[in-house]
């Protein structure tokens, strides 16, 4: 069971109306759902309530992914969201969540504790960008002892193609990978083949493509929002030692392909609109190209945090508090960059921001940023059995819930 953790009712009020894929004992086949507080609403059971929504296919909510619904025009998404807000309005008036006056049939509604969540979309492409100026400089200091940034960073969003087969929904555990890496100082120590010694998390925000973009078509950041179905939390698990050995001169591969956790609830842009805020200041000597230009108020004010539960412990320790508004590049700008060479966009594609970090010591969105030479980190890399929990919260009634996963021991080396 990938049942969401309790305690997130305040994230899912009438102003949210997220979408996901769930199943339960009463609804054994995964299908489209939404959530209100701690109730999951199975949308296929409400098909009669949506018959007059123009452009909505009759059986769209019976699908086991959100792809078909996500590809529909924005006007359809907004009409469905408005209808759902009207349908659950009576429940919102009950102070204790009493369902006696609920306007929906009981067959459509189940407590969150009784459902299993599934990956909300089928993704054919996953790209991970690097949008945080603080992260790239902190990471550089950890790896080289010098604060620097990639030459292209302030000119355009930079990223790499991930492996979509490793995408998994929150609640799935990840296995420590095997690989080759330097046993000590890079370039001057033995190269070993064993289980990664430096397992890390990455606190990220991602967007899911709804409306596709054709091959060889281009996209501006100002119009990229038309192609965003919604937003999710992402934990791009990383084996730092494997990554460090393999990525010169090419990008990371097995150091990143072990698993990427995705939160189960897709938060639509309309729910986040009032949390748009000013972007951070641009470098004065680097022009923003026209295809990357935006309004200057397209950053998202999402409070992000990371908590780790050690094996045998009953309490999480908070290891990061950050905010998506710290990012130098927005996800809309990443979409414009992704499409620039003509690859197009497909419904279900996931585009992620890379690690979301701030300037403070408590705002490091991954453990590697603490590992600077000559300093004592607050803790080491992840240990087997530890659980990493990401949270995202905008304001009362609008949040992401959790993105959670446990790190399990590596398989036996002789299995290779």
C-alpha positions, 0 to 999 in steps of 0.5 A: 500500500502506498497510502499517503501519510496523515496530517496533510488535510490543510494542504487540500482545501477547496482552493486546491483540487489536485488530480491523481491516480488511486485504487482501493479495495472498493475501487481495485483498478487505478483511476483518476481521483481528486482530494478534499482534506482527508477524503479521496474522490473517485471521479469515474463514479461521478461521470453523470455530474460532468456530462455537460462539460464541453469537450470532456470525453465521457470515460476520461476519468476511468483511465489509469493515468491522467494523460488523456485528461491532461492533454485536454484544453485548459478551459476543460480543466478549469470547468472540471475544477469549478464543478468539483469545487461546487460539489464539495462545497457543503463538506467544506462547511462541516467543521469536523469533516462530517460527511452526512451532508456530502453532496457526492454519492458515498460510492465515490468517496473514501478516506485517504487511509484506505487508498493506494496512490499510483504514479499519476502520469505515463511519462516518455521523457524526464528532464532534470534542470539546474535552476538554483544559483545557490545550489550550483555554487554550493555544489561547486564548493563541495566538489572543488573547494571553489565557489563557481557556476557553469558558464551557461548557467546565467544565460539559459536553464541547463539540464540533462535527460533523465531516465523515465523508467526510474520514475516512481510514485511517493511511497516506493523505496529506493535501493542503494546502487552498485557502481564504480567510483574513486575510493578516496580523493578523485584522480589519486585513489583506487577505483572500486566497484561496490555499493555507493557510499554517498547516497543523497536526496535532491529537493526539487519541484517539477511540472507535468506537460499537458498540451503537447508541442509538435516536433520542430515547434518553438515555445516562449517562456511567456506562453509555456504555461499553456503547456503545463498541466500541473506541478509535483514534488520530486526527489531525484535520488543521487549516488554522488560518488558514482555520479562524480566518477562517470560524468566527466566529460558527459552528464550523469547516468547511473549516479542518477538512474537509481530512482526518482520519487514523484509526489502523487498529487498534481497541483494545477496552475490555477491553485498556485496563481495567487502564490506567484511572486517576483523573480530574484534579481537577474545578473545585470551583465547577462541579457535574458534572451527573448524566448526566455523573457517573462513578466518578472513575477512568475516565481512560485512562493512554495515553502519546501522542506526535507525531513529524515527519519532514521531507522529505529527512530520515531521522530523526523529530523528537519534537514532543509527549509527552502522555497521555490522562489529562490530559483533563478529560472522558472519551470516555464523557462525550462520548458522553453529551453527544452523545446528550443532545439526542436524536440517538441513536448509530449503529454506526461513529460516531467521537467524538474528544477534540480535542487532547490536551495537558498543561501542559508545553511539550513536551506541546502536542498541536498546533503552534498552542499554541506560536504565542504572541505574543512567544515564539519557537516551536521550529518553524513550521507544517507544510511540504509533504512532512512526515510526521506520526506519532502513537503511543499506548502503554499498557504492554508488550503493549498499544498502538495502533501508529501513525497516520501521514500526509504533507502534500502540496502544494495543488492549483493554484488555477486548478483552481477 
